[in-house]
């Protein structure tokens, strides 16, 4: 379903010197970073060699997570590089729906309370956190659940 929004697309493909050996294909990592302004894909080998990079900037900021999901689905259906198995998938949510909480003040049962100080939360929001152990801090956030669900259906656990 196209929402009528125009995209500016920057696409960079970095070919490898030779085809990946079959045994190397099990070590391909996909990173996806998304926001309501656009998203990007990066496919790398275990040693960090970039095989594919695609950045899509939306001309206008989307107003719904459903529109973002539709754009993401379109990319997975049209980009042949995204139609393969990956050994690892990383999803990066870029939004302002987060706060940082130092370990000494962190209580997993109070995720909503931490966010209520900085953003308007809804009863239907799902809350998550990532422990940033090197910094002794926790990133508490509202993920794009519909996109996470799609990625889970598409790739399994990530």
N, C-alpha and C positions, 0 to 999 in steps of 0.2 A: 504494500500500500504506500503510495507516494503522497507526501503531504504538501507538495508544491514548493518546498523550500529548495533553493538552489545551493549547490555545494561548490566550494573551491577545493580542488583536489591536487595535492602534491604527492607524487608517487616516485619512489626511488627503489629500484631493484638492483641489488648488488650480486651479480652472479659469482659463483665460486669457480675456481680454476678447472676443477673436474667435478663430475657428478658425485654426490655423496654415496659412499659405499652403503650397502644394505644395512650393515651393522651400525653405521653411524646415524641412520634415520631414527633410531630409537632414542637419540639424545637431542632432539630438536625442541626448543623452548619457544612458546608463544607468549608475548607480553601484549596486553591490551590496556590502553589508558583511555578513559572516556569521561566526557563532561557534556553538559548541554550545549557547549560551543563547538564540539567536534570530538574526534577520537583518532587514535593511531594504533597501528599494529607493528610489531617487530618480531621477526623470526630469527633466532640465533641457534648456533650449534653449541655443544657442551663447552667448547673452548672459547666461546664468545664471538665467533665469526658471524657477522650479520649477513643473512641470506636474503632478507626481504624487509623493506620498511615502507609503510604507507600511512600518510597523514591526511586526514580529511577534516577541513575546517568548514563549519557551516556559515553561510552568509549571514544568517540571523540566528541568534540564540534560541534554541528550542524551548518550548514552554511546558513540555510534558515528558516524563520518563518513557511513556509509551511511544512517542515519536522517536526518541533516541533508540529504543529497542528495534523499531522498524528499520531505521537506518543501519543498525548493526547487522540485523538479519540479511538485509540486502547485500551488504559487503561480504558476508559469509557465503551467500549464494552466487556472487559474481566474481570474487577473487579466487582464482584457482589455487593460489598459494595457501589459502586458508582452508582448503578442502583436503586436509591430510591429517594423519594422527600426530599428536604431539606428546612428548614424554612429560612435559610440564606446561601448565598454563597459569599465568599470573594476570590477575585483574586489578587495575589501579583505578580507584574512584577519585575523580578530581571534582570536589565540590566544597562548599563552605559549611557543610553539615557535620562538623566535628569540633572536638575540643581535646586538649592535652591535659592529662592528669598525672602528677608525680606519683610514683609507686607508694610513697608513705601515706598518701591520702586516698588511694584507690581502693574501691570496694565494688566488685563485679555486680552486686545486687543494686547499685545506684547509678547505672548507666544513663537512664532517662534524666535523673536529677542533675547530673553533670552537664548534659546538653541543654537543659532548660535555662541555664544561666546565659547561654549564648545564642540560641536559636529557638524558634517556635516549633515545638514538636506536636505531633498528632497522636491520637490514641492508637491509630493503626500502624504507626512507625515501628520498624524493627531496629533494634540497637545492637551494635557489635563493637568489639575493641580488638586492637592489636597491641601486644606488649612490645615496646621498643627497648629491649633489655640493655643495649649499649648505652642508652640515655637514661635508664631508670625512670621511664615514663610510659604512659599508656595513651594510645590514640583511640578515643571513643567517638563513634561516628554512626551515621544513618546510611547504610549502603543502598544502592539501587537494587532492590530485591528482585524486580522483574528481570533485570539483566543478569543478575547472579543465577536466577532460576534457569534462564535460557542457556547460559554457559554450562551449568551443571547438566542439563539435558543433552547438550551438544557434546561435552567432553567428559562428563563424569566429575568426580571430585577434583577440585583445583585449589 
